[in-house]
Amino acid sequence: MQLGSPFDALHGAIASAVHHDIPEITYQDRDWEAYKGMTGPEQVLAVKNHTVPTITKTRRVYTDEVEVVMFPQTWGSTALGYGGIGGAAMTPAYTVVVSYENHMCVYFGHGRLAYRLDYNQMSTEGRERWRSDLQAHNLEDIRGSGKYR
């Protein structure tokens, strides 16, 4: 059996992660409208005292901000790690993990999200299992992903 195209697996996973699977980033930015409405001396004082007006914004993660790990993994059926009905043939596919800060998204074979993990919400044991399985290039399927929590 063939693994399929590594480019397709990688592209599908990254596109899915950055467009909708990784949560939006919330950050503070200068409120330019309020800042422009201030006089010159008020602006200088606000910068000096760190009281420049700010607003909360959100954005999607950029492709150059994510980290990616990709490796081949063999599954016991053609359903890969997603479960469901599949042929009972040993099937190799690329497993792709796309991460940004504490969020990890796992994909098997293409850009369909298998599961998402938040490192901050995982137990100590879950983190250890995750690191061990990732290092061994043998991640759990959807059903078994609960051991990482």
For each residue, the residues with C-beta under 8 A, 3 or more apart:
1: 89 90 91 92
2: 92
3: 6 72 92 93 94
4: 8 9 93 94 109
5: 8 9
6: 3 9 10 70 94
7: 10 11
8: 4 5 11 12 110
9: 4 5 6 12 13 70 93 94 96 107 109 110 111
10: 6 7 13 14 68 70 94 96
11: 7 8 14 15 111
12: 8 9 15 16 107 110 111 112
13: 9 10 16 17 68 70 96 98 105 107 110 111
14: 10 11 17 18 63 66 68 96 98
15: 11 12 18 19 111
16: 12 13 19 20 21 105 107 111 112 113
17: 13 14 21 22 61 66 98 100 105 107
18: 14 15 22 60 61 62 63 66 98
19: 15 16 60
20: 16
21: 16 17 98 105 113 116
22: 17 18 60 61 66 98 100 103 105 116
23: 103
24: 58 59 60
25: 58 59 60 61
26: 56 57 58
27: 56 57 58 59
28: 54 55 56 57
29: 54 55 57
30: 35 52 53 54 55
31: 34 35 52 53 54 55
32: 35 36
33: 36 37
34: 31 37 38 53
35: 30 31 32 38 43 46 52 53
36: 32 33
37: 33 34
38: 34 35 42 43 46
39: 42 43
40: 43 44
41: 44 45
42: 38 39 45 46
43: 35 38 39 40 46 47 52
44: 40 41 47 48
45: 41 42 48 49 51
46: 35 38 42 43 49 51 52 53
47: 43 44 50 52
48: 44 45
49: 45 46
50: 47
51: 45 46
52: 30 31 35 43 46 47
53: 30 31 34 35 46
54: 28 29 30 31
55: 28 29 30 31
56: 26 27 28
57: 26 27 28 29
58: 24 25 26 27
59: 24 25 27
60: 18 19 22 24 25
61: 17 18 22 25 65 66 100
62: 18 65 66
63: 14 18 66
64:
65: 61 62 100
66: 14 17 18 22 61 62 63 98 99 100
67: 98 99 100
68: 10 13 14 96 97 98 99
69: 96 97 99 134
70: 6 9 10 13 94 95 96 97
71: 94 95 137
72: 3 92 93 94 95 137
73: 81 92 93 94 95 108 137 138 139
74: 90 91 92 93
75: 78 79 80 81 90 91 92 93 108 141
76: 88 90 91
77: 80 86 87 88 89 91
78: 75 86 87 89 91
79: 75 82 83 84 85 86
80: 75 77 86 91 93 108 109 141
81: 73 75 95 108 114 139 140 141 142
82: 79 108 112 114 141 142
83: 79 141 142 143
84: 79
85: 79
86: 77 78 79 80 91
87: 77 78 91
88: 76 77
89: 1 77 78
90: 1 74 75 76
91: 1 74 75 76 77 78 80 86 87
92: 1 2 3 72 73 74 75
93: 3 4 9 72 73 74 75 80 108 109
94: 3 4 6 9 10 70 71 72 73 108 109
95: 70 71 72 73 81 106 107 108 109 137 139
96: 9 10 13 14 68 69 70 106 107 108
97: 68 69 70 104 105 106 107 134 139
98: 13 14 17 18 21 22 66 67 68 104 105 107
99: 66 67 68 69 103 104 105
100: 17 22 61 65 66 67 103
101:
102: 118 119 120
103: 22 23 99 100 116 117 118 119
104: 97 98 99 116 117 118 119 130
105: 13 16 17 21 22 97 98 99 113 115 116
106: 95 96 97 113 114 115 116 117 139 145
107: 9 12 13 16 17 95 96 97 98 110 111 112 113 114
108: 73 75 80 81 82 93 94 95 96 112 114 141
109: 4 9 80 93 94 95
110: 8 9 12 13 107
111: 9 11 12 13 15 16 107
112: 12 16 82 107 108
113: 16 21 105 106 107 116
114: 81 82 106 107 108 141 142 145
115: 105 106 142 145
116: 21 22 103 104 105 106 113
117: 103 104 106 121 122 130 145 148 149
118: 102 103 104 121 122
119: 102 103 104 122 127
120: 102
121: 117 118 149
122: 117 118 119 126 127 130 148 149
123: 126 127 149
124: 127 128
125: 128 129
126: 122 123 129 130 147 148 149
127: 119 122 123 124 130 131 148
128: 124 125 131 132
129: 125 126 132 133 147 148
130: 104 117 122 126 127 133 134 148
131: 127 128 134 135
132: 128 129 135 136
133: 129 130 136 138 139 140 148
134: 69 97 130 131 137 139
135: 131 132
136: 132 133
137: 71 72 73 95 134
138: 73 133
139: 73 81 95 97 106 133 134
140: 81 133 143 144 145 147 148
141: 75 80 81 82 83 108 114 144 145
142: 81 82 83 114 115 145
143: 83 140 146
144: 140 141 147
145: 106 114 115 117 140 141 142 148 149
146: 143 149
147: 126 129 140 144
148: 117 122 126 127 129 130 133 140 145
149: 117 121 122 123 126 145 146
